[in-house]
Amino acid sequence: MRGRRELLEEYADRAVRAEAEREREAGRKVQEERVRIARELHDVVAHTVSAMTVQAAVALDALDKRPDLARAAMSQVRASGREAVRELPTGTAQPRRTGPAPTDTVRPTDTA
């Protein structure tokens, strides 16, 4: 009887350890996906901001001689800015953090 009880306890312990390992692995995968999404978002927003910078330079160069071109460039800057803001996650859409913060994530900046 003693041997069977010990065997059952060992099986139960193994099951508990296996479940804990599955949970750790699932958490690790979630964290990796969060980092991937943050990097992708960073790339998209960085590209948009670069385009906005080019359009703003066009507007500044054209301001005195071609106000129509400057206006069009600034309209594009505004449209790009709005698109970038739409790409950013809202407070309710951000995934909840369940573990320690990753060291290489995108941090929001003040848009004012």
ZASEZA-298378 format. One record per residue: residue in three letters; residue number from 1; x, y, z of N, C-alpha, C, CB in turn. Coordinates in steps of 0.2 Angstrom, whole numbers, m for minus. Last residue first. Glycine has a CB too. Example, Ala and Ser with C-alpha at 12.3 -4.5 7.8 and 13.67 -1.06 7.14 Angstrom:
<recs>
rec res: SER, n: 2, n.X: 64, n.Y: m11, n.Z: 35, ca.X: 68, ca.Y: m5, ca.Z: 36, c.X: 64, c.Y: 0, c.Z: 39, cb.X: 70, cb.Y: m3, cb.Z: 29 $
rec res: ALA, n: 1, n.X: 66, n.Y: m28, n.Z: 39, ca.X: 62, ca.Y: m22, ca.Z: 39, c.X: 66, c.Y: m16, c.Z: 39, cb.X: 57, cb.Y: m22, cb.Z: 45 $
</recs>
This chain:
<recs>
rec res: ALA, n: 112, n.X: 7, n.Y: 334, n.Z: m133, ca.X: 5, ca.Y: 341, ca.Z: m132, c.X: 11, c.Y: 345, c.Z: m134, cb.X: 3, cb.Y: 342, cb.Z: m126 $
rec res: THR, n: 111, n.X: 10, n.Y: 320, n.Z: m131, ca.X: 9, ca.Y: 323, ca.Z: m138, c.X: 7, c.Y: 330, c.Z: m138, cb.X: 3, cb.Y: 319, cb.Z: m141 $
rec res: ASP, n: 110, n.X: 22, n.Y: 312, n.Z: m123, ca.X: 17, ca.Y: 317, ca.Z: m122, c.X: 16, c.Y: 320, c.Z: m129, cb.X: 20, cb.Y: 323, cb.Z: m117 $
rec res: THR, n: 109, n.X: 24, n.Y: 294, n.Z: m126, ca.X: 27, ca.Y: 301, ca.Z: m125, c.X: 21, c.Y: 306, c.Z: m125, cb.X: 32, cb.Y: 303, cb.Z: m131 $
rec res: PRO, n: 108, n.X: 25, n.Y: 277, n.Z: m121, ca.X: 22, ca.Y: 283, ca.Z: m124, c.X: 25, c.Y: 290, c.Z: m122, cb.X: 14, cb.Y: 283, cb.Z: m121 $
rec res: ARG, n: 107, n.X: 39, n.Y: 267, n.Z: m125, ca.X: 35, ca.Y: 270, ca.Z: m120, c.X: 32, c.Y: 276, c.Z: m123, cb.X: 40, cb.Y: 273, cb.Z: m114 $
rec res: VAL, n: 106, n.X: 42, n.Y: 251, n.Z: m130, ca.X: 40, ca.Y: 257, ca.Z: m132, c.X: 37, c.Y: 261, c.Z: m127, cb.X: 36, cb.Y: 258, cb.Z: m139 $
rec res: THR, n: 105, n.X: 54, n.Y: 240, n.Z: m122, ca.X: 48, ca.Y: 242, ca.Z: m124, c.X: 47, c.Y: 249, c.Z: m126, cb.X: 42, cb.Y: 240, cb.Z: m119 $
rec res: ASP, n: 104, n.X: 65, n.Y: 233, n.Z: m116, ca.X: 66, ca.Y: 236, ca.Z: m122, c.X: 59, c.Y: 238, c.Z: m126, cb.X: 70, cb.Y: 232, cb.Z: m127 $
rec res: THR, n: 103, n.X: 63, n.Y: 226, n.Z: m104, ca.X: 68, ca.Y: 232, ca.Z: m104, c.X: 68, c.Y: 236, c.Z: m111, cb.X: 75, cb.Y: 229, cb.Z: m103 $
rec res: PRO, n: 102, n.X: 47, n.Y: 222, n.Z: m98, ca.X: 53, ca.Y: 221, ca.Z: m102, c.X: 57, c.Y: 227, c.Z: m103, cb.X: 50, cb.Y: 219, cb.Z: m110 $
rec res: ALA, n: 101, n.X: 42, n.Y: 221, n.Z: m81, ca.X: 42, ca.Y: 225, ca.Z: m87, c.X: 48, c.Y: 223, c.Z: m92, cb.X: 42, cb.Y: 233, cb.Z: m86 $
rec res: PRO, n: 100, n.X: 36, n.Y: 205, n.Z: m74, ca.X: 41, ca.Y: 211, ca.Z: m74, c.X: 41, c.Y: 215, c.Z: m81, cb.X: 48, cb.Y: 209, cb.Z: m72 $
rec res: GLY, n: 99, n.X: 19, n.Y: 202, n.Z: m78, ca.X: 26, ca.Y: 200, ca.Z: m75, c.X: 30, c.Y: 206, c.Z: m75, cb.X: 29, cb.Y: 195, cb.Z: m80 $
rec res: THR, n: 98, n.X: 7, n.Y: 206, n.Z: m83, ca.X: 7, ca.Y: 201, ca.Z: m78, c.X: 14, c.Y: 200, c.Z: m75, cb.X: 4, cb.Y: 195, cb.Z: m81 $
rec res: ARG, n: 97, n.X: m1, n.Y: 220, n.Z: m90, ca.X: 6, ca.Y: 217, ca.Z: m88, c.X: 5, c.Y: 212, c.Z: m82, cb.X: 11, cb.Y: 223, cb.Z: m86 $
rec res: ARG, n: 96, n.X: m14, n.Y: 219, n.Z: m102, ca.X: m12, ca.Y: 220, ca.Z: m95, c.X: m5, c.Y: 217, c.Z: m93, cb.X: m17, cb.Y: 217, cb.Z: m90 $
rec res: PRO, n: 95, n.X: m13, n.Y: 227, n.Z: m117, ca.X: m13, ca.Y: 221, ca.Z: m113, c.X: m11, c.Y: 223, c.Z: m106, cb.X: m9, cb.Y: 216, cb.Z: m116 $
rec res: GLN, n: 94, n.X: m23, n.Y: 241, n.Z: m122, ca.X: m16, ca.Y: 239, ca.Z: m120, c.X: m17, c.Y: 232, c.Z: m116, cb.X: m12, cb.Y: 244, cb.Z: m116 $
rec res: ALA, n: 93, n.X: m36, n.Y: 246, n.Z: m123, ca.X: m34, ca.Y: 241, ca.Z: m128, c.X: m27, c.Y: 238, c.Z: m126, cb.X: m33, cb.Y: 244, cb.Z: m135 $
rec res: THR, n: 92, n.X: m38, n.Y: 256, n.Z: m114, ca.X: m41, ca.Y: 250, ca.Z: m113, c.X: m39, c.Y: 244, c.Z: m117, cb.X: m49, cb.Y: 251, cb.Z: m114 $
rec res: GLY, n: 91, n.X: m29, n.Y: 266, n.Z: m119, ca.X: m28, ca.Y: 263, ca.Z: m112, c.X: m32, c.Y: 257, c.Z: m111, cb.X: m30, cb.Y: 268, cb.Z: m107 $
rec res: THR, n: 90, n.X: m26, n.Y: 262, n.Z: m136, ca.X: m29, ca.Y: 266, ca.Z: m131, c.X: m28, c.Y: 262, c.Z: m124, cb.X: m36, cb.Y: 266, cb.Z: m133 $
rec res: PRO, n: 89, n.X: m11, n.Y: 261, n.Z: m146, ca.X: m16, ca.Y: 258, ca.Z: m143, c.X: m19, c.Y: 262, c.Z: m138, cb.X: m13, cb.Y: 251, cb.Z: m139 $
rec res: LEU, n: 88, n.X: m9, n.Y: 270, n.Z: m162, ca.X: m7, ca.Y: 269, ca.Z: m155, c.X: m13, c.Y: 266, c.Z: m151, cb.X: m5, cb.Y: 276, cb.Z: m151 $
rec res: GLU, n: 87, n.X: m15, n.Y: 273, n.Z: m174, ca.X: m11, ca.Y: 267, ca.Z: m173, c.X: m9, c.Y: 265, c.Z: m166, cb.X: m4, cb.Y: 267, cb.Z: m177 $
rec res: ARG, n: 86, n.X: m20, n.Y: 285, n.Z: m172, ca.X: m25, ca.Y: 279, ca.Z: m172, c.X: m21, c.Y: 273, c.Z: m172, cb.X: m28, cb.Y: 279, cb.Z: m179 $
rec res: VAL, n: 85, n.X: m9, n.Y: 293, n.Z: m172, ca.X: m12, ca.Y: 292, ca.Z: m166, c.X: m17, c.Y: 286, c.Z: m166, cb.X: m16, cb.Y: 299, cb.Z: m165 $
rec res: ALA, n: 84, n.X: m5, n.Y: 291, n.Z: m186, ca.X: m1, ca.Y: 289, ca.Z: m181, c.X: m4, c.Y: 288, c.Z: m174, cb.X: 5, cb.Y: 293, cb.Z: m180 $
rec res: GLU, n: 83, n.X: m16, n.Y: 298, n.Z: m192, ca.X: m15, ca.Y: 291, ca.Z: m193, c.X: m11, c.Y: 288, c.Z: m188, cb.X: m13, cb.Y: 290, cb.Z: m200 $
rec res: ARG, n: 82, n.X: m13, n.Y: 311, n.Z: m187, ca.X: m20, ca.Y: 308, ca.Z: m185, c.X: m19, c.Y: 300, c.Z: m186, cb.X: m26, cb.Y: 310, cb.Z: m189 $
rec res: GLY, n: 81, n.X: m1, n.Y: 313, n.Z: m194, ca.X: m2, ca.Y: 313, ca.Z: m187, c.X: m8, c.Y: 310, c.Z: m184, cb.X: m1, cb.Y: 320, cb.Z: m184 $
rec res: SER, n: 80, n.X: m6, n.Y: 313, n.Z: m207, ca.X: m1, ca.Y: 307, ca.Z: m205, c.X: m1, c.Y: 307, c.Z: m197, cb.X: 6, cb.Y: 309, cb.Z: m207 $
rec res: ALA, n: 79, n.X: m14, n.Y: 324, n.Z: m207, ca.X: m17, ca.Y: 317, ca.Z: m209, c.X: m12, c.Y: 312, c.Z: m206, cb.X: m18, cb.Y: 317, cb.Z: m216 $
rec res: ARG, n: 78, n.X: m4, n.Y: 334, n.Z: m205, ca.X: m10, ca.Y: 333, ca.Z: m200, c.X: m13, c.Y: 326, c.Z: m201, cb.X: m15, cb.Y: 338, cb.Z: m201 $
rec res: VAL, n: 77, n.X: 4, n.Y: 332, n.Z: m216, ca.X: 7, ca.Y: 331, ca.Z: m209, c.X: 1, c.Y: 330, c.Z: m204, cb.X: 11, cb.Y: 338, cb.Z: m207 $
rec res: GLN, n: 76, n.X: m5, n.Y: 336, n.Z: m226, ca.X: m2, ca.Y: 329, ca.Z: m226, c.X: 1, c.Y: 327, c.Z: m219, cb.X: 3, cb.Y: 328, cb.Z: m231 $
rec res: SER, n: 75, n.X: m7, n.Y: 349, n.Z: m223, ca.X: m12, ca.Y: 345, ca.Z: m222, c.X: m10, c.Y: 337, c.Z: m222, cb.X: m17, cb.Y: 346, cb.Z: m229 $
rec res: MET, n: 74, n.X: 6, n.Y: 353, n.Z: m226, ca.X: 4, ca.Y: 353, ca.Z: m219, c.X: m2, c.Y: 349, c.Z: m218, cb.X: 3, cb.Y: 360, cb.Z: m216 $
rec res: ALA, n: 73, n.X: 6, n.Y: 352, n.Z: m240, ca.X: 11, ca.Y: 348, ca.Z: m236, c.X: 9, c.Y: 348, c.Z: m228, cb.X: 18, cb.Y: 351, cb.Z: m236 $
rec res: ALA, n: 72, n.X: m4, n.Y: 361, n.Z: m243, ca.X: m5, ca.Y: 354, ca.Z: m244, c.X: 0, c.Y: 350, c.Z: m240, cb.X: m4, cb.Y: 353, cb.Z: m252 $
rec res: ARG, n: 71, n.X: 2, n.Y: 373, n.Z: m239, ca.X: m4, ca.Y: 371, ca.Z: m236, c.X: m5, c.Y: 363, c.Z: m237, cb.X: m10, cb.Y: 375, cb.Z: m239 $
rec res: ALA, n: 70, n.X: 13, n.Y: 373, n.Z: m247, ca.X: 14, ca.Y: 373, ca.Z: m240, c.X: 8, c.Y: 370, c.Z: m237, cb.X: 17, cb.Y: 380, cb.Z: m237 $
rec res: LEU, n: 69, n.X: 7, n.Y: 374, n.Z: m259, ca.X: 11, ca.Y: 368, ca.Z: m258, c.X: 12, c.Y: 368, c.Z: m251, cb.X: 17, cb.Y: 369, cb.Z: m262 $
rec res: ASP, n: 68, n.X: 1, n.Y: 387, n.Z: m257, ca.X: m3, ca.Y: 382, ca.Z: m259, c.X: 0, c.Y: 375, c.Z: m257, cb.X: m6, cb.Y: 382, cb.Z: m266 $
rec res: PRO, n: 67, n.X: 12, n.Y: 395, n.Z: m256, ca.X: 8, ca.Y: 394, ca.Z: m250, c.X: 3, c.Y: 388, c.Z: m251, cb.X: 4, cb.Y: 400, cb.Z: m248 $
rec res: ARG, n: 66, n.X: 26, n.Y: 397, n.Z: m262, ca.X: 21, ca.Y: 392, ca.Z: m264, c.X: 16, c.Y: 391, c.Z: m258, cb.X: 24, cb.Y: 386, cb.Z: m267 $
rec res: LYS, n: 65, n.X: 34, n.Y: 407, n.Z: m256, ca.X: 33, ca.Y: 407, ca.Z: m263, c.X: 28, c.Y: 402, c.Z: m265, cb.X: 40, cb.Y: 405, cb.Z: m266 $
rec res: ASP, n: 64, n.X: 33, n.Y: 404, n.Z: m241, ca.X: 33, ca.Y: 411, ca.Z: m244, c.X: 31, c.Y: 411, c.Z: m252, cb.X: 40, cb.Y: 415, cb.Z: m243 $
rec res: LEU, n: 63, n.X: 33, n.Y: 390, n.Z: m240, ca.X: 29, ca.Y: 394, ca.Z: m236, c.X: 28, c.Y: 401, c.Z: m240, cb.X: 31, cb.Y: 395, cb.Z: m229 $
rec res: ALA, n: 62, n.X: 42, n.Y: 380, n.Z: m244, ca.X: 37, ca.Y: 383, ca.Z: m249, c.X: 33, c.Y: 388, c.Z: m246, cb.X: 33, cb.Y: 377, cb.Z: m251 $
rec res: ASP, n: 61, n.X: 49, n.Y: 376, n.Z: m233, ca.X: 53, ca.Y: 379, ca.Z: m239, c.X: 48, c.Y: 382, c.Z: m244, cb.X: 56, cb.Y: 373, cb.Z: m243 $
rec res: LEU, n: 60, n.X: 39, n.Y: 372, n.Z: m225, ca.X: 43, ca.Y: 377, ca.Z: m223, c.X: 47, c.Y: 380, c.Z: m229, cb.X: 49, cb.Y: 375, cb.Z: m218 $
rec res: ALA, n: 59, n.X: 34, n.Y: 361, n.Z: m232, ca.X: 30, ca.Y: 366, ca.Z: m230, c.X: 34, c.Y: 372, c.Z: m229, cb.X: 25, cb.Y: 365, cb.Z: m224 $
rec res: VAL, n: 58, n.X: 45, n.Y: 352, n.Z: m232, ca.X: 43, ca.Y: 355, ca.Z: m238, c.X: 38, c.Y: 361, c.Z: m237, cb.X: 38, cb.Y: 349, cb.Z: m242 $
rec res: ALA, n: 57, n.X: 46, n.Y: 350, n.Z: m218, ca.X: 52, ca.Y: 353, ca.Z: m222, c.X: 49, c.Y: 356, c.Z: m228, cb.X: 58, cb.Y: 348, cb.Z: m223 $
rec res: ALA, n: 56, n.X: 34, n.Y: 343, n.Z: m217, ca.X: 35, ca.Y: 349, ca.Z: m213, c.X: 41, c.Y: 353, c.Z: m216, cb.X: 36, cb.Y: 348, cb.Z: m206 $
rec res: GLN, n: 55, n.X: 37, n.Y: 331, n.Z: m224, ca.X: 32, ca.Y: 336, ca.Z: m226, c.X: 32, c.Y: 342, c.Z: m223, cb.X: 25, cb.Y: 332, cb.Z: m225 $
rec res: VAL, n: 54, n.X: 48, n.Y: 326, n.Z: m216, ca.X: 49, ca.Y: 328, ca.Z: m223, c.X: 44, c.Y: 333, c.Z: m226, cb.X: 49, cb.Y: 321, cb.Z: m228 $
rec res: THR, n: 53, n.X: 40, n.Y: 323, n.Z: m204, ca.X: 46, ca.Y: 328, ca.Z: m204, c.X: 48, c.Y: 330, c.Z: m211, cb.X: 52, cb.Y: 325, cb.Z: m201 $
rec res: MET, n: 52, n.X: 31, n.Y: 314, n.Z: m209, ca.X: 29, ca.Y: 320, ca.Z: m206, c.X: 34, c.Y: 326, c.Z: m206, cb.X: 26, cb.Y: 320, cb.Z: m199 $
rec res: ALA, n: 51, n.X: 40, n.Y: 303, n.Z: m211, ca.X: 36, ca.Y: 306, ca.Z: m217, c.X: 34, c.Y: 313, c.Z: m215, cb.X: 30, cb.Y: 302, cb.Z: m219 $
rec res: SER, n: 50, n.X: 44, n.Y: 301, n.Z: m198, ca.X: 49, ca.Y: 303, ca.Z: m203, c.X: 45, c.Y: 306, c.Z: m209, cb.X: 53, cb.Y: 297, cb.Z: m205 $
rec res: VAL, n: 49, n.X: 32, n.Y: 297, n.Z: m192, ca.X: 35, ca.Y: 303, ca.Z: m190, c.X: 40, c.Y: 305, c.Z: m195, cb.X: 38, cb.Y: 302, cb.Z: m183 $
rec res: THR, n: 48, n.X: 30, n.Y: 285, n.Z: m199, ca.X: 25, ca.Y: 290, ca.Z: m200, c.X: 28, c.Y: 297, c.Z: m198, cb.X: 19, cb.Y: 289, cb.Z: m196 $
rec res: HIS, n: 47, n.X: 41, n.Y: 277, n.Z: m194, ca.X: 40, ca.Y: 279, ca.Z: m201, c.X: 35, c.Y: 285, c.Z: m203, cb.X: 38, cb.Y: 272, cb.Z: m205 $
rec res: ALA, n: 46, n.X: 37, n.Y: 277, n.Z: m181, ca.X: 43, ca.Y: 280, ca.Z: m183, c.X: 43, c.Y: 282, c.Z: m190, cb.X: 49, cb.Y: 275, cb.Z: m181 $
rec res: VAL, n: 45, n.X: 25, n.Y: 269, n.Z: m181, ca.X: 25, ca.Y: 276, ca.Z: m179, c.X: 31, c.Y: 280, c.Z: m181, cb.X: 24, cb.Y: 277, cb.Z: m172 $
rec res: VAL, n: 44, n.X: 30, n.Y: 257, n.Z: m186, ca.X: 25, ca.Y: 260, ca.Z: m190, c.X: 25, c.Y: 268, c.Z: m188, cb.X: 18, cb.Y: 257, cb.Z: m188 $
rec res: ASP, n: 43, n.X: 40, n.Y: 254, n.Z: m176, ca.X: 42, ca.Y: 255, ca.Z: m183, c.X: 37, c.Y: 259, c.Z: m187, cb.X: 43, cb.Y: 248, cb.Z: m186 $
rec res: HIS, n: 42, n.X: 31, n.Y: 253, n.Z: m165, ca.X: 37, ca.Y: 258, ca.Z: m165, c.X: 39, c.Y: 259, c.Z: m172, cb.X: 43, cb.Y: 255, cb.Z: m160 $
rec res: LEU, n: 41, n.X: 24, n.Y: 242, n.Z: m168, ca.X: 21, ca.Y: 248, ca.Z: m167, c.X: 26, c.Y: 254, c.Z: m168, cb.X: 17, cb.Y: 249, cb.Z: m161 $
rec res: GLU, n: 40, n.X: 34, n.Y: 232, n.Z: m168, ca.X: 30, ca.Y: 234, ca.Z: m174, c.X: 27, c.Y: 240, c.Z: m174, cb.X: 25, cb.Y: 228, cb.Z: m176 $
rec res: ARG, n: 39, n.X: 37, n.Y: 233, n.Z: m154, ca.X: 42, ca.Y: 234, ca.Z: m159, c.X: 39, c.Y: 236, c.Z: m166, cb.X: 47, cb.Y: 228, cb.Z: m160 $
rec res: ALA, n: 38, n.X: 25, n.Y: 229, n.Z: m149, ca.X: 28, ca.Y: 235, ca.Z: m147, c.X: 33, c.Y: 237, c.Z: m152, cb.X: 31, cb.Y: 235, cb.Z: m140 $
rec res: ILE, n: 37, n.X: 23, n.Y: 216, n.Z: m154, ca.X: 19, ca.Y: 221, ca.Z: m156, c.X: 21, c.Y: 228, c.Z: m154, cb.X: 12, cb.Y: 220, cb.Z: m152 $
rec res: ARG, n: 36, n.X: 34, n.Y: 210, n.Z: m147, ca.X: 34, ca.Y: 210, ca.Z: m155, c.X: 29, c.Y: 215, c.Z: m157, cb.X: 32, cb.Y: 203, cb.Z: m157 $
rec res: VAL, n: 35, n.X: 31, n.Y: 211, n.Z: m134, ca.X: 37, ca.Y: 214, ca.Z: m136, c.X: 37, c.Y: 215, c.Z: m144, cb.X: 43, cb.Y: 211, cb.Z: m134 $
rec res: ARG, n: 34, n.X: 19, n.Y: 203, n.Z: m134, ca.X: 19, ca.Y: 210, ca.Z: m132, c.X: 25, c.Y: 214, c.Z: m135, cb.X: 18, cb.Y: 211, cb.Z: m125 $
rec res: GLU, n: 33, n.X: 25, n.Y: 191, n.Z: m137, ca.X: 20, ca.Y: 194, ca.Z: m142, c.X: 19, c.Y: 201, c.Z: m140, cb.X: 14, cb.Y: 190, cb.Z: m142 $
rec res: GLU, n: 32, n.X: 32, n.Y: 188, n.Z: m126, ca.X: 36, ca.Y: 189, ca.Z: m132, c.X: 31, c.Y: 192, c.Z: m137, cb.X: 38, cb.Y: 182, cb.Z: m134 $
rec res: GLN, n: 31, n.X: 22, n.Y: 187, n.Z: m116, ca.X: 27, ca.Y: 193, ca.Z: m116, c.X: 30, c.Y: 194, c.Z: m122, cb.X: 31, cb.Y: 191, cb.Z: m110 $
rec res: VAL, n: 30, n.X: 16, n.Y: 175, n.Z: m121, ca.X: 12, ca.Y: 182, ca.Z: m121, c.X: 17, c.Y: 188, c.Z: m121, cb.X: 7, cb.Y: 182, cb.Z: m115 $
rec res: LYS, n: 29, n.X: 26, n.Y: 166, n.Z: m119, ca.X: 24, ca.Y: 168, ca.Z: m126, c.X: 20, c.Y: 174, c.Z: m126, cb.X: 20, cb.Y: 162, cb.Z: m128 $
rec res: ARG, n: 28, n.X: 27, n.Y: 167, n.Z: m105, ca.X: 33, ca.Y: 169, ca.Z: m109, c.X: 31, c.Y: 171, c.Z: m116, cb.X: 38, cb.Y: 163, cb.Z: m109 $
rec res: GLY, n: 27, n.X: 15, n.Y: 161, n.Z: m101, ca.X: 16, ca.Y: 168, ca.Z: m100, c.X: 22, c.Y: 171, c.Z: m104, cb.X: 18, cb.Y: 169, cb.Z: m92 $
rec res: ALA, n: 26, n.X: 16, n.Y: 148, n.Z: m106, ca.X: 11, ca.Y: 153, ca.Z: m109, c.X: 12, c.Y: 160, c.Z: m108, cb.X: 4, cb.Y: 151, cb.Z: m106 $
rec res: GLU, n: 25, n.X: 27, n.Y: 144, n.Z: m98, ca.X: 28, ca.Y: 145, ca.Z: m105, c.X: 23, c.Y: 149, c.Z: m108, cb.X: 28, cb.Y: 138, cb.Z: m108 $
rec res: ARG, n: 24, n.X: 20, n.Y: 145, n.Z: m85, ca.X: 26, ca.Y: 149, ca.Z: m87, c.X: 27, c.Y: 150, c.Z: m94, cb.X: 32, cb.Y: 146, cb.Z: m83 $
rec res: GLU, n: 23, n.X: 10, n.Y: 135, n.Z: m88, ca.X: 8, ca.Y: 142, ca.Z: m87, c.X: 14, c.Y: 147, c.Z: m88, cb.X: 6, cb.Y: 142, cb.Z: m79 $
rec res: ARG, n: 22, n.X: 18, n.Y: 124, n.Z: m90, ca.X: 14, ca.Y: 126, ca.Z: m95, c.X: 12, c.Y: 133, c.Z: m94, cb.X: 8, cb.Y: 121, cb.Z: m96 $
rec res: GLU, n: 21, n.X: 24, n.Y: 123, n.Z: m77, ca.X: 28, ca.Y: 124, ca.Z: m83, c.X: 24, c.Y: 126, c.Z: m89, cb.X: 32, cb.Y: 118, cb.Z: m84 $
rec res: ALA, n: 20, n.X: 12, n.Y: 120, n.Z: m69, ca.X: 16, ca.Y: 126, ca.Z: m68, c.X: 20, c.Y: 128, c.Z: m74, cb.X: 20, cb.Y: 125, cb.Z: m62 $
rec res: GLU, n: 19, n.X: 9, n.Y: 107, n.Z: m75, ca.X: 5, ca.Y: 113, ca.Z: m76, c.X: 8, c.Y: 120, c.Z: m75, cb.X: m1, cb.Y: 112, cb.Z: m71 $
rec res: ALA, n: 18, n.X: 21, n.Y: 100, n.Z: m70, ca.X: 19, ca.Y: 101, ca.Z: m78, c.X: 15, c.Y: 107, c.Z: m79, cb.X: 16, cb.Y: 94, cb.Z: m81 $
rec res: ARG, n: 17, n.X: 19, n.Y: 101, n.Z: m57, ca.X: 25, ca.Y: 104, ca.Z: m60, c.X: 24, c.Y: 105, c.Z: m67, cb.X: 31, cb.Y: 100, cb.Z: m58 $
rec res: VAL, n: 16, n.X: 7, n.Y: 93, n.Z: m56, ca.X: 7, ca.Y: 100, ca.Z: m53, c.X: 13, c.Y: 104, c.Z: m56, cb.X: 8, cb.Y: 101, cb.Z: m46 $
rec res: ALA, n: 15, n.X: 11, n.Y: 81, n.Z: m61, ca.X: 6, ca.Y: 85, ca.Z: m64, c.X: 6, c.Y: 92, c.Z: m62, cb.X: m1, cb.Y: 81, cb.Z: m62 $
rec res: ARG, n: 14, n.X: 21, n.Y: 78, n.Z: m51, ca.X: 23, ca.Y: 79, ca.Z: m58, c.X: 17, c.Y: 83, c.Z: m62, cb.X: 24, cb.Y: 72, cb.Z: m62 $
rec res: ASP, n: 13, n.X: 12, n.Y: 76, n.Z: m40, ca.X: 17, ca.Y: 81, ca.Z: m40, c.X: 20, c.Y: 83, c.Z: m47, cb.X: 24, cb.Y: 79, cb.Z: m36 $
rec res: ALA, n: 12, n.X: 5, n.Y: 65, n.Z: m44, ca.X: 1, ca.Y: 71, ca.Z: m43, c.X: 6, c.Y: 77, c.Z: m43, cb.X: m2, cb.Y: 71, cb.Z: m36 $
rec res: TYR, n: 11, n.X: 15, n.Y: 55, n.Z: m45, ca.X: 11, ca.Y: 57, ca.Z: m51, c.X: 8, c.Y: 64, c.Z: m50, cb.X: 6, cb.Y: 52, cb.Z: m53 $
rec res: GLU, n: 10, n.X: 18, n.Y: 55, n.Z: m31, ca.X: 23, ca.Y: 57, ca.Z: m36, c.X: 20, c.Y: 59, c.Z: m43, cb.X: 28, cb.Y: 51, cb.Z: m38 $
rec res: GLU, n: 9, n.X: 7, n.Y: 50, n.Z: m26, ca.X: 9, ca.Y: 57, ca.Z: m24, c.X: 14, c.Y: 59, c.Z: m29, cb.X: 12, cb.Y: 56, cb.Z: m17 $
rec res: LEU, n: 8, n.X: 6, n.Y: 37, n.Z: m32, ca.X: 1, ca.Y: 42, ca.Z: m34, c.X: 3, c.Y: 49, c.Z: m32, cb.X: m5, cb.Y: 40, cb.Z: m30 $
rec res: LEU, n: 7, n.X: 18, n.Y: 32, n.Z: m26, ca.X: 18, ca.Y: 33, ca.Z: m33, c.X: 12, c.Y: 38, c.Z: m35, cb.X: 16, cb.Y: 26, cb.Z: m36 $
rec res: GLU, n: 6, n.X: 14, n.Y: 32, n.Z: m13, ca.X: 20, ca.Y: 36, ca.Z: m15, c.X: 20, c.Y: 37, c.Z: m22, cb.X: 26, cb.Y: 33, cb.Z: m12 $
rec res: ARG, n: 5, n.X: 4, n.Y: 23, n.Z: m14, ca.X: 2, ca.Y: 29, ca.Z: m12, c.X: 8, c.Y: 34, c.Z: m14, cb.X: 1, cb.Y: 29, cb.Z: m4 $
rec res: ARG, n: 4, n.X: 11, n.Y: 11, n.Z: m18, ca.X: 6, ca.Y: 14, ca.Z: m22, c.X: 4, c.Y: 21, c.Z: m20, cb.X: 0, cb.Y: 10, cb.Z: m22 $
rec res: GLY, n: 3, n.X: 19, n.Y: 9, n.Z: m6, ca.X: 22, ca.Y: 10, ca.Z: m13, c.X: 17, c.Y: 14, c.Z: m18, cb.X: 25, cb.Y: 4, cb.Z: m16 $
rec res: ARG, n: 2, n.X: 9, n.Y: 6, n.Z: 4, ca.X: 14, ca.Y: 12, ca.Z: 4, c.X: 17, c.Y: 14, c.Z: m3, cb.X: 19, cb.Y: 11, cb.Z: 9 $
rec res: MET, n: 1, n.X: 4, n.Y: m6, n.Z: 0, ca.X: 0, ca.Y: 0, ca.Z: 0, c.X: 4, c.Y: 6, c.Z: 0, cb.X: m5, cb.Y: 0, cb.Z: 6 $
</recs>
